Amino acid sequence: MGAAVELEAGGRAVRLSNPDKIYFPARGFTKLDVAQYYLSVGPGILRALRDRPTTLERYPEGVEGESFFQKRAPKYLPDWIPTAHISFPSGRTADEICPTEVAAVIWAANLGTLPFHPWPVRREAVDHPDELRIDLDPQPGTDFKDAVKAALELRPLLEEHGLRGWPKTSGGRGVHVFVPIEPRWEFTGVRRAAIAVARELERRMPGRVTTAWWKEERGERIFVDYNQTARDRTIASAYSVRPNPRALVSAPLRWDELEHVSPSDFDLATMPGRFAELGDVHADMDDHAFSLESLLELSRKDERDHGLSDLPYPPDYPKMPGEPKRVQPSRAKKPTADRRPCRSAR
């Protein structure tokens, strides 16, 4: 598969083994192609990952081979890549890598990392998110264009609450909108704000947007996945290569171009040219930090005026205070009054 090569990244040499290994058979992209892609968008991917505990989604044999998520930093981690100590809902802990230079991205690419999954926190404050991440997830019967319509309705909603969002493609059919926030709230508070946004968007787009956690209730609507703001839930970073045959990437966008693009416009081959021309169109995100107070007031109003409290957590979470029953509706027991009494076989 070819002798190892060294790539220079920000003044640091990083060894890349088996550079000719095919990672994307449908298009012939190799490990070296992936590494060189990440070098070409280096300032952008680093802006998205800098100082964030990051889970690596690894495909050592390419997209058609086995894959796994690596949360714990390996024992052979170079001493120039820092880590952060994080805790999971289970109570277990781990030290995750926190990239501070592009060389760390190339080091991870050598391990077969395609998408990078950063936490919405920085290593100096791992319990206080500094991003509100809104995931607009198309359900069967909907597509990217439907997610775009939801995003365009979301934009003024955020502005009404003094917030600004930065949109990107998911690298699939969805749209992600990130809002930089003050790191004042813990995960539960940020999740409450995400639920408030989701419910208001659902009210403004009836029949087209849903907050229903259970798939059987979502229908052909855009699901606002509020649980992506729960602890240990992450979203693929901007510029991440997604593990699909075409090697699409998660592309940061300007609002004025969102209606005019397709996810297929952005891949391993095309994104370097866009980046060379435009740079990182989300480069100013770190210059802002908004307050969640208005959304949290909306959450309190939903509970006070509409009786809307918490929504279910993912199934691997411990039961959370105030959480409703975590039971699939079709499997929930009906109230006793709705049941017919059993008759004797006699």
Disulfide bonds with the S-S distance in Angstrom:
none
